Structure formats: structure tokens, C-alpha cells
């Protein structure tokens, strides 16, 4: 069994962060989202993995390398344009050969991985095995319709009037039977080759399509609010560890300070993780905040945020629910003179707060 990881999307919902970096490499608890997926693939016993990349190919290849740190053997597959999930399968045809494979969306986050699902697929070998999750916004996802026996009988991509609240959770397992369907797919109204159409093709051809509805945590990290929520969820499991220097400071709860980091005259209320060589002076860091390596925070307050590598924050009274990009600089605006222009009638009385 091989793995196919789709990491070619542009990440338009995470602009402006993704103008200069791959959305799959935005960190959660100071580790790129993509790395959690690669760890899950390795834990499921898969060793050969093809990563489909687009415009950010060089950055992803530099971050992942040959995959050996994850126990994987990585092959990179270039996708010239994001033409749909099934298009990723199409361009990987030669790499996948006649092997079964798991397709994993590189910006998805699933607590607990999918090792049990992979074991079930290997044992029963349906033409497709889907991971589903209940959602309050099915219009934003591929949606599955089940019959009374729980079998998948229909799929739709981002339907206006969804027939269920069961979204495809970004993990799909296929036998080689899917290739014959994908080869003959036509682009949808969105101009893409839809994986939901491919799976529907398997169903129409009489192939068996199984599904498992997960009850654990799953999130598509496609926008800032979702990134912050996933960051919060991961930090809930943080193990406290102080490897850096902490001086005249108060650390409360689960706080991790990496080697080389400095915390001076500050208060940190966990869960919070501080990356290597970060420096925090005279500041307050509130719960559910991740600060990557090399950051500088001085005389500031920040909470429920992600601060990327090398950013600096100086003299900020309060920052919340923020995603701050690499090497960003946040400083107070210079004081500006204030004046009031008044045109008053006779005998007026005016109270002005100064």
C-alpha cells in the first residue's frame, strides 16, 4: 500500500500568509500541519509516499526532504495547476501502479491518525474506503449519502442542498479500480476533476464503497480561525518542558520553552509553546499561543495566537486571535497630535474628554 499526499493547493483562504509560503507548512504547536499527516501515514504502516506539489514545490521538498525522518520514502509529483483531487490521482497513475493507496489531503488535521481504518481496508479491500465526519457546514465539503444499512450510495461536491451532514474528512483509500474511473472523468462546473465524481463512478459500476464515521477531532485547516482552533486542540495535549532560560518570570500551567529560548520578567499562562532562540521580555503570553523559533516579544501581551518564525512584537498592549507571519514586525505607531475643530454658537457648553 502506498500513500498519495496532495500538497499542491494555493491556500487562498490563508492569504496573506500563503503568498510567501505553503499552507501545508503553516505550523500548529510549532510543527507544520503537513508533518502531522506524514506521521499518521507512517503510523499506519505505509512506507512509500508520493507528494503532489504545485507552485510551492521547492519549499515543501526542502521541509520534508527524502522523508526518512518520518520513516517514509518520498517521491515528488508535480502538478502544473490545482485541477482537482482526482487530477492528483490522474498524474500519479504511473507512480501508484497497481498498488492500493491512501490519499491524504496535506492541510487536514486528524487526531489519532487512521491506522485502524487502514487495517480494516487491508483486510476487506473494498474499491474505496472513506473517512466521514459530521459537520454543521456540509455545503463547504464533499458530502456522502448513506442508505439504511450504512452503505455509501451517493456523493456530491459542495452541494447547495446537501442530502446529509456527513463530510468527506480528507482521507480516502482506494484499490487500483479507481484509475479506470478517473481516466474518463470530465471536469465539473468548477473546472476540476472531482474525487466525489470518481467515487460515484465506482458506485455506479457496482463496486463496493465503504465508509467509517469518525467521532474524534478533524479539521480542514483552510482558514485562520481553523488554524487557531487546531493549534488550541494540539496545545491541550502539551507536555510541560523547560529547556531554555527562565529568569524572574512566572510560568503557570503547561508551558514548553525550547532550548536556547529566553523568558525574562514575564508571565506565561499555558498551554503555551515557545520555540528555540525566541526571546520574551517583560511580556504576558496567554493560553493557546504558539511562538516559533527566533521570535522577539518585548513589553507586549498576546493570547490565543500563532507567531511564526522570526517575528517581533514590541510595546503592544494586547493581541488576540492572530496569525503573525514570518519575520513580521509589530511596533506602536508614533504619537500623533490631536486637535478639536469647533464651530459653536453663542452661550454653548461643550464637554470634551482629553
N, C-alpha and C positions, 0 to 999 in steps of 0.2 A: 504494500500500500504506500502510495506517495501522497504528498501534500501540494496543493496549489494555493499560494497566498496572493491575494490581489492587493497590490500596493501602488496602483497607478493613478488613483483619483487625485483631483486637483485641490480638494479641500476648500471649496468656495465659501462654505459656511463658517470657516475658521479664519477668514480674512480679518486683519492684515497679516496674522502670524504666518499663514501659508503662502504669502507672496514670496517669502525667502526660505522656507523650509517645508519638508514633507509633513503632512498632517499625521502620518503614522508614527512620526518620531517626536511628536509633542509629548513631553513627559508627564506621567502620573506617578506621584510619590517619587519623583526624580528618576524614573525609569521610563523609556519610550513605550507608548501603548503597544507598538508592534512587538516588542520583546516579550510581553505577557503572552501574546498569541504564539510566538515561537516556542516558548517554554511549555505551553499547553500541547502543542503538536509533538514535541519531544516526549512529554509525559504519556502521550497516547501510544507511544511505541513506533512512531513514524520517523524514519531517518532521512529519506530523500525528499527534498522540497524544492519546488520551483517558485520563485517570487516574480510576479508580473509587475514591472515598473513602467513609469511614464517619464514625465519631464524631470522628476526628482530622482532619477535612477542613480546618479553619482552619489548623492547624499545617502541613500538607502544602502547602496553597496558598501560605502565606507563604514557605516554604522554596524551592519550585520557581518560583513566580511564573508568568509567561507562557511560560516555557521557552526564551526567546531565548538565554540564556547557554549552552544546550546545542544551539542550532541547531534548536529544536523549536517548534511551535505547539501549545500545550496547551489542551485543553478538559476541564473537570472534570465528572464524572458522579457524582451522589450515590447511594449505596446505603444504604437505610434500615437494613438488617441484613445481617450476613455469612451469606448463604443459599447459598453455594457458588460455585465458579469459573464454572460455566455460567450462574448467575444474573447474574454480572457481564457476560457476553456478552448476556444477555437484555435487561438495562436499557440496554445500549449499542447496541441494534439501530438506532435512528434515527441515531445518530452515525456508525456504521460504514457504513450504506447498503449499496451493492453493491460495496464495495471489499474486496479481500483485506486480511488483517490479521495481525499477530503479537500474540499475547497473552503478556505477561511478568508474572511474579509479582514484586511490588515488594520482597520481602525475600530474593530469590535473589541469589547471587553466582556469576558465571561468568567465569573468567579467559579473556581473549581474545575475549569477545563472541560474536556469532553472525552476522557479516557473510557468511561463506561459506555458511552454511545458508540465509540469506535469498536469496542469489543463486541457489542451487540451486532453492529454492521458486519464485522468479520464473520460472525457466527451464522447469521441469517442471509446475508448478501442479497437484500432487495436491490432493485435497479437504482433506487435513490433512498437515502435516509435523511430526513430533515429535522433540524432543531427548531422548535417553535416556542414562542413566549407570548403570554397575554400582554396586550398593550392598550392604553387608552386612546392612542392616536394611530389606528391601523391605516389611515389614509396616507401615512408617510412611508409605508413599508410594503414589501411583498406580503400578501395575505393568503393563508391556506384555509380551505373549506374542508371539513371532515364529515363523513357520514356517521350514522348512529353507532357503527362499530369502531369508529375512530380512525378509519382509513382516509387517506387524502384523496379527495375526488375532484378538486379544482383549485386553481391558483390564479391570483390577479396581482398585477404590479401597481401599487399606489392607487387603489380604486377609489372613485368618488363616493360610491355607496358600498362599503365592504360588507361581505357576507359573514364575516366573523371578526373576532378581535385577536386572532392568532397570527402574529407576525413571524416571518422567517428571521431567525436570530443570527444569521451570518455564518453558520456552519452547515455545510452540505456534504454528503458522502455519496459517491457515485461508482457504479461499475462502468466498464467501457461502453455499455449500451447507450450512454448519453451522447457519445460522439456522433452516432448516426443521426440523432435528432438535431444536434447543434449545427451540423454541416448544412442542413436545409432550412435553418431559421431565416425569417425575414425580419428586418428592423421594425421595431414598434413605432407608434406615433411619436415617441421621444427620439427616434433615430438610433436606438440601441438594440443590441441583441439581448433579450431579457432571459435571465435564468428561469424565471417563472414560466415563460413560454416553453423552454426546454423541458422542464419537469412536467408541464401539462402535456407535452408531446409524448413523454414516456407513459403517462396515464392513458392517453388516447390510444396508444399502441398496445395496451393491455399489460404493460409492465407493472410490477409491484412497487409502490412508493409508500414507505413507512415514515412515521414521524414520532418524535418524543417532545412533549411539552415540558420545558424546564420550569422549576419553581425557584431556582436561585437567581442571583443578580446577573443581569445582562444589560449592556448599554452600547448604543451606537454613539461613539464619541465625535459626532459630526459638528457640534457647535460648542460655544464657550460654556454655556450652562451645563451641558452634559459632561464636558471635561472636568468642571469643578465638582460635579456630583460624583464622578468616578474617583477623582482624587480623594474626596471625603471618604468614600467607601473603602478604598485601599488603606488610607491612614487609620481607619478604625482598627486595623489589624497590626499596626506598627508596634514593633518591639523597641522599647527604650534602649538607647545605647549612646554613651558619651565617649567619643574617641578624640574629639577636639578639645580646645581650651575654653573653659568657662570661668569667668572672673567676676566677682561681685554681682552675680546675677541670680535670678530666681527662676528655676525650671519646675513647672507644675505638670504632672501627668506624664503621658508617653511622648518623650522628646528624643529624637536621634540627632546627634551632632557628629558629623563625619570628621575623619582625620584631617587636620590642617585648618579646620574652621575655628573661628574665634567668636565668643559671645562675651561682651563686656558691658557691665552695668545695664543689663537688660532683663526683661521678664518675658518668658516664653511659656504659653499655656497650650499643652498638647491636645490632640496629636499634631505634631509638627516635625518635619524633617529638614535638616539644614545640610547642604552638600559640602563637599571638600573645598577648603580655602575660601569659603564665604566668611564675611566679617560683619558682625551685628554689634552696633554700639548704641547705647542709650536709647533703646527702642523697645517696643512691645510687639510681639509676634503672637497672634491669636490662633485659636484652634483651626484645624483643617487647612494648614498652609504648608506648601512645599517650596523650598528655596534651593535652587540648583547651585552647583559649584561656582565659585568666583564672584558671587553677588556681594554687593555692599549696601547695607541698610544702616542709616545713621539718623538718630533723633526722629524716628518715624513710628507709625502704628500701621499694622497690616494684619488682616484676618481673612480666612476662607478664600485663599488666593493661590495662584501658581506663579512663581517668579522664575523665569528661565535664566540660563547660564549668563553670568557676566553683567546682569542688570544692576543698576544702582538707584537707590531711593534715599533722598536727603531732605530732612525737615518737613515731612508730610504728616499732617495731623491725623489722618485716618484714610486707609484704603481698604475696601472690601470687595469681594466677589469679582476679582480681577484676574486677568491672564496677561502677564507682562513679558514681552518678548526679549530675546537675547540681546545683550549689550544696550538695552534701553536705559535712558537716564531720566529720572523724575526729580525735579527740584522745584522749590517755591517760585512763583512769579515775582518779579521785583515789585516793590510797593509803588502804587500809582496815586498821584494826588487826587483828592476828592473835593468836589465843589458842588454847591447847590445854586441853581439859577431860578430866581423867584420873580414873579410879577404879581404884586399884591395890591389889592385895593386899600383905600383908607381904613384905618382902625382895625386892620386884620390882626389875628393872633395865630401864630404858627408854632407848633412844637416839632422840633427836629431832633432825632436821636443821633448822637455823634459818637 
